[in-house]
């Protein structure tokens, strides 16, 4: 009976923490359509869940799926993305975050599978619709990425601040 009481109290404690707005779940979406010689499209969805540790810091993990069909070549990419966000500025319903993330992924273009590893820092602007719902937009990144497959290995460092890196998303606090 004592073990059952402890288990029930533990479940109540967890439920209380989960519903105290200490967590959020959301997703980011991106769609790109290209014309000309590189005609095609790209679609990305990236659901995530995070724990809010303070008014300034939260951390979580996301999963990203990208389907890219450019110039007749279809590529599919999957990534696991642990991240930390720091709220650098807040005014009313607006907030500016700096997001640091690490990504572990794999992509397949039908001929070869490529494993990837990356580190990136992204700016995120968030607008709180209410205590529970927020919208966010991210554009640009400072990133390092390495790719490995049989017979190939490559590294890339980039500073991207163009409109093609624009990502929209929403979150639900719970």
Beta strands, then each sheet from edge to edge (+ up, - down):
strand 1: 23-34
strand 2: 40-52
strand 3: 57-70
strand 4: 73-91
strand 5: 94-108
strand 6: 113-128
strand 7: 133-138
strand 8: 141-149
strand 9: 152-160
strand 10: 167-173
sheet 1: 9+ 8- 6+ 5- 4+ 3- 2+ 1- 10+ 7-
end
